[in-house]
Structures are given as structure tokens and as C-alpha cells.
Amino acid sequence: MGCGASAAAEQSKAEAPKETKPATVNVDPEKFKLAIEEAPAEMKPQSGAWLSEKLYVFITGDNEIKEHPIKELDVATGSITERGMFKVPLEGYMWPYMSSSVDGSMYCVGCGPLLTVYKADHTELVSMKLEPEDCHATTMVFSPDGTKLAVEGSRQKLFIYSLPDGKQVMKDEGEKTNDYGMLPLWWDNDTVLAFHQWIAYAFKASTGEKLCRFELPKGTFLPKAVLLSKKKRLLASNDKGCVVELTFDGKEIAVKKEMTKDDPPVEKEVIFERVTQYGGPDGMQIFSDEQTILYEQEGNGHFEVRVLGDWQKKELKRGENKDDLPSISQARFNKTETHLACCGFKGLQVFSLDGSMPVPPAAPPAATPAATPAAAAATDAAPAAEAPAAEAPAEPAAEAAPAAEAAPGEAVPVEEAVPAEAAPADAPAEKPAEGEAEALAA
């Protein structure tokens, strides 16, 4: 029995499930290519948003103009179409910004204190204006259900508007005295998180109630590099270039803590290894696997991809010369994670992550040339030549041949008349013209 028990234990041990790591997104640096570039000398693209996996809408022009064209890019074909114009009352107003709803049915443009929400077909839905006027919009975020719009304003302001009526339902102001904003992130359809320097807040949008305030030690994270994944994984970057994971339980925001595998286990904050030399990383995005991140290393470098908790990384080259790469102000995936759109110093650049390149639409087929007058006359004359034969009385086949030779003599030129007996036996039958076919059918 002892041997049997030992064998059973060994079999149980062999059948025990092995611990496996979740599958990660496979990003191939060899497939990362610049697919589309829109970099005119003037009116460079400044900000944009995805309406679908193929359509990207963006706004052009800097802060020195009064009219900002809104354009739409189809990454499947590479075609760019102007869809509208966002106007501001004077030059030097502010830089334009843009964002879209989760389902792509709406997008918002903000410039200075002015905000306009458009439908996906580019018709205007509603316009708003921040108060006071010296407060300008820098970030706009739609709630998941599209019924509210959170706006980060300069001078420590946070605004929330209901949609589609555009009514202001909440306003709050940060505690710091500098010009940092209040970066908003929607936790759900009525709970919005806001990050103001090293202070994090949670609000109930419908009532304006402040659910919590949490101040993290200085150097824990920077507000510009906070993102929330689809499964509510909350990531931020700190002043030392590390990625920090935060938690929110409805009552408190804090740095996530886990037990180590030490003996005995020790509770430790979840701070992933350093990914950049300075604050950042910039343009951080998280893939659908919830653990692979993409970021720009130092403000104007190549992109890097790595799995959180893994020191290995892949470099995605934006160009051949690293010292000549343009700065990027905004980088965003499409929903299927096949393209990355970047707005920056050189305008719009769209990179393909799967190697697919745009295919221009096929040229329309050439128009059929109009018939010449001579050809038209010949076509009209053909039925008349056959009319006598069609009306002639039926005769024996032996006597019909001479009649067939004589009848066309008056209508057909002599040089075209060929005696029946001279035609080769294997000559193919001549296809009747369109007019002849109609006469025979009649």
C-alpha cells in the first residue's frame, strides 16, 4: 500500500496545473512602419481622435489663426477630406484640442474657453463656453455612455457638462496655486477621477459630491501620464520615470500594494522598474492584454514596448536618425490596435503596427468614346439593307441564291459585294450588327 500511495502522489503531482502567464500582445518591430504623413508647411495637424478603426478626425492650425480646418483621414486608403471649420474670435486664442466618445459617435473640439461637440457625421451637436474666459480647455473626456463631458481647464479647473444639452452640472477647482490642470478620467458613467499635481480626487458627477481626496507623496506620479485601461487598471508615471499602479475602491485612491514572495511575505507598493531617465513616460498607451505598454522614451525618441514587470523591451523606430525625430504632443491607438496616430511638431504621422499600408481607391473606369458620325450612319443604314430580304416571298433554296446576290446590289457598294460561291467554306459567320439583329427578330 505504501508503494501504491507513493505512486498516486507522484501522479497527482504530475497532473497539477502549471502556473502560466497571461498571453501578451505580440508587437513586431519589423512591421512597425510609417503609413501616412500629413505635414504641410502651414496648418499642421495639432490634435485628433479615432472615430472608428479606420477613420481618424483631426484639427489643424496653431494659435496664430482664427479658423481651424477639421479633417478626416481614412487609413485604409490614405485619403484626407476636409469636414468643417472651427472658428475662434481672434488670433492668438489658444491651441486646439480634440477627443472622441468611446463608441465614436461624437467628438469634441476645444480651443481657449470655447467647446463644440460634433456628431460623427460632422454636424454640430452643442457648443459651450468655459467661465472665466481666461480658462482654456486642455483635455476633454466623454463618459463611457456619452451622456457627460469632463473638461480639464487651466488654472486648476474641472468642468462637467451634460449631453446633448451642454448644461454645466459640476465645477471644481484644485488646491494648488500654480497653473496645473485637473486631468479627468471616467471610472464609470457617474464617477470621475481628477489628478491635480500630487493630489487625486473622486467626484460624483451628477451631484458634485467629492467622494475622496488623497495626496500622494511628492514624486509619486505626474498628472499628464495617468491612464485607465478598459478593465480599470489605473497606471501613472512618477518623477523618477517609473510606472506606478493605483487603486480606487469607490472611497479611496492609493498606490496598489501586493505581498511579495519573500519568506515571510512583505507588503510592497506596485512600482514597476524605471522605463525612462526623466519624468514620464510620454504618450503612454496600454494594449488590450492589460499588461503591455507603449511609450515615447524621452520626448522626442523612438517608441518602446514592454510588458509591465518585465525588463525586456522592444524598440519601434520612428525614423532612421534618432537625433532628428520630431516631438510628439499626442499619441493614440485605434480600437483594433493596428494603427498609432501621432500629432506633433511635424504634423500628423500614422504608424502601422501590423505592417498594413493604405491602398488608394481605384480610378473610375474610362468613359466609352462617343460613336463617330460615319459609324452612326453605317449603323442606321444596316436595317434598310436587309428590309427587302425580310419581306421577299419564300422560294426554293436552289433559286434563292441568285436573288440574294441581286437584292443587296443597290444598297451595298459594289466593292463590298461578294458572290456566295466565292466565300471560303470555313469562313466564320459574320455577326449581325445591332440593327440587323433587331430586324431579323422582327
C-alpha positions in Angstrom: 0.0 0.0 0.0 2.9 2.3 0.7 4.2 1.9 -2.8 0.7 2.5 -4.2 0.2 5.7 -2.2 3.5 7.0 -3.3 2.7 6.3 -7.0 -0.7 8.1 -6.6 1.1 11.1 -5.0 3.5 11.3 -7.9 0.7 11.1 -10.4 -1.2 13.8 -8.6 1.9 16.0 -8.6 2.4 15.4 -12.3 -1.2 16.3 -13.2 -1.2 19.5 -11.1 -1.8 22.5 -13.3 1.2 24.6 -14.1 1.2 28.3 -13.4 1.1 30.1 -16.8 1.4 33.8 -17.6 -1.4 35.5 -19.4 -0.9 35.9 -23.2 0.6 39.2 -24.2 0.3 41.2 -27.4 2.9 40.4 -29.9 4.3 43.6 -31.3 6.7 43.0 -34.2 9.2 45.9 -34.7 9.7 44.7 -38.3 6.1 45.5 -39.1 6.1 49.0 -37.5 6.1 51.4 -40.4 5.2 55.0 -41.2 2.0 54.5 -43.2 0.7 58.1 -43.6 2.1 61.6 -43.1 0.3 64.9 -43.2 2.9 67.6 -42.7 2.1 70.7 -44.7 4.3 73.8 -44.3 1.4 75.6 -42.7 -1.8 74.5 -40.9 -0.1 71.4 -39.3 -2.4 68.9 -37.5 -2.4 69.6 -33.8 -4.7 67.1 -32.2 -7.0 64.2 -33.3 -9.2 61.3 -32.2 -10.4 58.0 -33.7 -14.0 57.7 -34.7 -13.5 54.0 -35.8 -10.7 51.6 -36.5 -10.3 53.3 -40.0 -11.4 56.9 -39.5 -9.3 59.5 -37.7 -10.5 63.1 -37.3 -8.0 65.9 -36.6 -7.8 69.6 -36.3 -5.1 71.8 -37.9 -3.6 75.2 -37.3 -1.7 76.7 -34.4 -2.6 79.5 -32.0 -2.0 82.3 -34.5 -5.1 81.8 -36.7 -8.8 82.3 -36.3 -10.1 79.4 -38.4 -9.1 75.8 -37.8 -10.0 73.2 -40.5 -11.3 69.9 -39.3 -10.2 67.0 -41.5 -11.0 63.2 -41.7 -8.4 60.6 -42.6 -9.3 57.1 -43.9 -6.3 55.0 -43.0 -7.5 52.2 -45.4 -7.0 54.4 -48.4 -4.8 57.3 -47.1 -7.4 59.8 -48.3 -7.9 63.1 -46.3 -11.1 65.1 -46.6 -11.9 68.5 -45.0 -15.1 68.2 -43.0 -15.6 71.6 -41.3 -14.2 74.7 -39.8 -13.8 75.6 -36.1 -13.7 79.4 -35.7 -12.3 81.4 -32.8 -12.9 85.2 -32.3 -9.3 86.4 -32.6 -5.8 85.3 -33.4 -3.5 84.0 -30.7 -6.6 82.5 -28.9 -5.1 79.1 -27.9 -4.1 75.8 -29.3 -6.9 73.5 -30.4 -7.6 70.1 -28.8 -9.8 67.2 -29.8 -11.2 63.9 -28.3 -13.9 61.4 -29.2 -16.6 59.4 -27.4 -16.0 55.7 -26.6 -18.3 54.5 -29.4 -17.0 57.0 -31.9 -20.5 58.6 -32.4 -19.3 62.1 -31.2 -16.1 64.2 -31.0 -15.3 67.4 -29.2 -13.1 70.3 -30.2 -11.8 72.8 -27.6 -9.8 76.0 -28.2 -9.4 78.5 -25.4 -12.7 78.7 -23.5 -14.7 77.5 -26.5 -16.0 73.9 -26.8 -18.1 72.3 -29.6 -19.4 68.8 -29.7 -20.0 67.3 -33.2 -21.7 64.1 -34.3 -19.7 61.6 -36.3 -21.2 62.9 -39.5 -19.6 66.3 -38.5 -22.8 68.2 -37.8 -22.7 70.3 -34.7 -24.5 68.9 -31.6 -23.9 71.7 -29.0 -21.4 74.4 -28.0 -20.3 75.5 -24.6 -18.0 78.2 -23.1 -15.8 77.9 -20.0 -16.1 80.6 -17.3 -14.0 82.6 -16.7 -12.8 83.3 -20.2 -9.1 83.2 -19.3 -9.5 79.5 -18.5 -8.8 77.3 -21.6 -9.6 73.7 -22.2 -6.7 71.3 -22.5 -8.3 67.8 -22.1 -11.9 66.7 -22.9 -13.1 63.2 -21.9 -16.5 61.7 -22.7 -18.2 59.4 -20.1 -18.5 55.8 -21.2 -22.2 56.2 -22.1 -21.6 59.5 -23.8 -24.1 61.5 -21.6 -21.4 63.7 -20.0 -18.2 65.5 -20.9 -15.5 66.2 -18.4 -13.2 69.1 -19.3 -9.8 69.9 -17.8 -9.3 73.7 -17.7 -6.2 75.6 -16.9 -5.9 77.3 -13.5 -6.8 74.2 -11.6 -10.4 73.9 -13.0 -12.6 70.9 -13.7 -15.9 71.2 -15.6 -18.5 68.6 -16.3 -21.3 69.1 -18.8 -24.4 67.0 -19.6 -25.0 65.9 -23.2 -26.7 66.6 -25.6 -27.9 69.9 -23.9 -24.5 71.2 -22.9 -25.5 72.3 -19.4 -22.8 72.6 -16.8 -23.6 70.1 -14.0 -20.4 70.4 -11.9 -17.3 72.6 -11.4 -14.4 72.2 -9.1 -11.0 73.9 -8.5 -7.8 72.3 -7.4 -5.9 73.4 -4.3 -2.5 74.2 -5.7 -1.6 77.8 -6.7 0.2 77.0 -9.9 -1.3 76.5 -13.4 -1.6 72.7 -13.3 -5.0 71.5 -14.5 -7.3 68.8 -13.2 -6.8 65.8 -15.5 -10.1 63.8 -15.6 -10.7 60.1 -16.1 -14.1 58.4 -16.0 -14.3 55.5 -13.6 -17.9 54.8 -14.6 -20.8 56.8 -16.1 -21.2 59.0 -13.0 -17.8 58.8 -11.2 -14.9 60.9 -12.4 -11.3 60.9 -11.1 -9.2 64.0 -11.3 -5.5 64.4 -10.8 -4.0 67.7 -9.8 -0.3 67.5 -9.3 0.1 65.0 -6.4 -3.5 65.2 -5.3 -6.1 62.8 -6.5 -9.8 63.3 -6.3 -13.0 61.4 -7.0 -16.3 63.1 -7.7 -19.9 62.0 -8.3 -20.7 64.0 -11.4 -24.5 64.1 -11.1 -24.4 65.8 -7.7 -20.9 67.3 -7.5 -20.1 65.4 -4.3 -16.4 64.9 -3.6 -16.1 61.2 -2.8 -12.4 61.3 -1.7 -9.2 63.3 -1.7 -5.9 61.5 -1.5 -2.5 63.2 -1.5 0.4 61.0 -2.6 3.9 61.7 -1.5 5.6 64.2 -3.8 7.3 62.4 -6.7 4.7 59.5 -6.9 3.2 60.5 -10.2 2.7 63.2 -12.7 -0.8 64.0 -13.8 -0.1 64.1 -17.6 0.8 60.4 -17.6 -2.2 58.8 -15.9 -4.3 56.3 -17.9 -7.2 53.9 -17.2 -7.4 50.6 -19.2 -10.7 49.0 -20.3 -10.6 46.7 -17.3 -9.9 49.7 -15.0 -6.2 49.1 -14.5 -5.0 52.6 -13.3 -1.5 53.4 -14.2 0.6 56.5 -13.7 4.2 57.7 -14.1 6.3 59.2 -11.3 9.1 61.7 -11.3 11.7 59.0 -11.5 10.5 57.6 -14.8 8.7 54.6 -13.2 5.2 53.3 -13.8 3.1 53.1 -10.7 -0.2 51.2 -10.3 -3.0 52.9 -8.4 -6.3 51.5 -7.0 -9.7 53.0 -6.4 -12.4 51.2 -4.4 -15.1 53.9 -4.5 -13.8 55.6 -1.4 -10.1 56.0 -1.7 -7.4 56.3 -4.3 -4.0 54.9 -3.3 -0.9 53.1 -4.6 -1.6 49.5 -5.2 0.1 47.1 -2.7 0.9 43.4 -3.1 2.5 40.8 -0.9 6.0 39.7 -2.0 7.1 36.1 -2.4 9.6 36.6 0.4 9.6 34.4 3.4 7.9 35.9 5.3 5.9 37.9 2.7 6.1 41.6 2.9 3.5 44.1 1.6 5.0 46.4 -1.1 3.8 49.1 -3.4 3.5 48.1 -7.0 6.0 50.3 -8.7 7.4 48.9 -11.9 11.0 49.3 -12.9 12.3 52.5 -14.4 11.3 53.0 -18.0 12.7 56.5 -18.7 15.5 58.6 -17.4 13.3 61.5 -16.5 9.7 62.2 -15.7 7.2 60.4 -17.9 7.0 58.2 -19.9 5.3 60.3 -22.6 2.4 59.2 -24.8 1.9 56.1 -22.7 -0.7 53.6 -24.1 -1.7 50.2 -22.8 -2.7 47.3 -25.1 -5.8 45.2 -24.8 -3.9 42.5 -22.9 -3.8 44.9 -19.9 -0.1 44.4 -19.4 1.8 45.6 -22.5 2.6 49.3 -22.7 3.9 51.6 -25.5 5.5 54.9 -24.8 7.9 57.5 -26.1 11.0 57.4 -24.1 12.3 60.9 -23.7 10.0 63.4 -25.5 11.5 63.0 -29.0 12.8 59.5 -29.2 11.7 56.2 -30.6 8.8 54.3 -29.2 9.4 51.4 -26.8 7.1 48.4 -25.9 7.4 46.3 -22.8 5.3 44.1 -20.6 4.9 45.6 -17.1 7.2 43.8 -14.7 9.5 42.6 -17.4 12.8 44.3 -18.0 12.9 43.3 -21.7 11.7 45.9 -24.2 11.3 46.3 -28.0 12.2 49.5 -29.9 9.8 50.8 -32.6 11.8 53.2 -34.7 10.1 56.4 -35.8 12.8 57.2 -38.3 16.4 56.4 -39.1 18.1 59.3 -37.3 17.1 59.4 -33.6 18.5 63.0 -33.2 16.2 64.3 -35.9 12.9 62.9 -34.7 10.0 65.5 -34.2 8.5 65.9 -30.7 5.1 64.3 -30.2 2.3 66.0 -28.3 -0.3 63.3 -28.6 -0.3 59.5 -29.5 -3.4 57.3 -29.7 -4.2 53.8 -30.8 -7.2 52.9 -32.8 -9.6 50.3 -31.3 -8.1 47.3 -33.1 -4.5 48.4 -32.2 -3.4 48.2 -35.8 -2.5 51.9 -36.1 -1.0 54.6 -33.9 -1.8 58.2 -34.8 0.7 60.9 -33.5 0.4 64.7 -33.7 3.4 66.8 -33.0 6.0 69.3 -34.4 5.9 67.9 -37.9 2.2 67.4 -38.1 0.3 64.1 -38.3 2.1 60.7 -38.6 0.2 57.5 -38.6 2.2 54.3 -38.0 1.1 50.8 -38.9 1.7 48.2 -36.2 0.7 45.2 -38.3 2.5 46.2 -41.5 -0.6 47.1 -43.4 -0.3 50.1 -45.7 -3.1 52.3 -47.2 -4.4 51.2 -50.6 -5.6 54.3 -52.7 -9.1 54.0 -54.2 -9.2 52.6 -57.7 -9.6 55.1 -60.5 -13.0 55.3 -62.1 -13.4 53.4 -65.4 -12.7 55.4 -68.5 -15.8 56.6 -70.3 -16.8 54.8 -73.6 -15.9 57.1 -76.5 -18.8 58.5 -78.5 -19.5 57.0 -81.9 -18.2 59.0 -84.9 -20.9 60.3 -87.4 -19.7 57.9 -90.1 -20.1 54.9 -87.8 -23.6 56.1 -86.6 -24.7 56.5 -90.3 -23.5 53.0 -91.1 -25.4 51.5 -88.1 -28.6 53.3 -89.2 -28.2 52.1 -92.8 -27.8 48.4 -91.9 -31.5 47.7 -91.2 -32.6 49.3 -94.5 -30.3 47.0 -96.5 -32.0 43.9 -95.0 -35.6 45.1 -95.3 -36.2 43.7 -98.9 -34.9 40.3 -98.0 -37.1 40.1 -94.9 -40.2 40.9 -97.0 -39.5 38.6 -100.0 -41.8 35.6 -100.6 -40.3 32.2 -99.7 -38.9 30.3 -102.7 -37.0 27.0 -103.2 -33.5 27.1 -101.8 -31.8 26.5 -105.2 -33.4 29.6 -106.7 -32.9 31.8 -103.6 -29.1 32.2 -104.1 -29.2 34.3 -107.2 -31.9 36.5 -105.7 -29.7 37.1 -102.6 -26.9 38.3 -104.9 -29.0 40.8 -106.8 -31.1 42.2 -103.9 -28.2 43.9 -102.0 -26.7 45.3 -105.2 -28.5 48.7 -104.9 -27.8 49.3 -101.1 -24.3 47.9 -100.7 -21.3 49.3 -102.5 -20.0 47.1 -105.3 -16.6 46.6 -103.8 -18.2 45.1 -100.7 -20.5 42.6 -102.5 -19.1 39.1 -102.5 -20.7 36.3 -104.5 -21.9 33.5 -102.3 -20.0 30.8 -104.2 -16.7 32.8 -103.7 -16.8 32.7 -99.9 -14.5 30.1 -98.3 -16.2 27.2 -96.8 -14.6 27.6 -93.4 -15.1 31.4 -93.1 -16.8 32.2 -89.8 -20.3 33.6 -89.9 -20.3 37.4 -89.7 -22.1 38.6 -86.5 -25.1 40.8 -87.5 -24.9 44.4 -86.4 -27.2 45.6 -83.6 -29.8 46.9 -86.2 -29.7 43.7 -88.2 -30.4 41.6 -85.1 -33.5 43.7 -84.3 -34.7 43.4 -87.9 -34.3 39.6 -88.0 -36.1 39.3 -84.7 -39.0 41.3 -86.1 
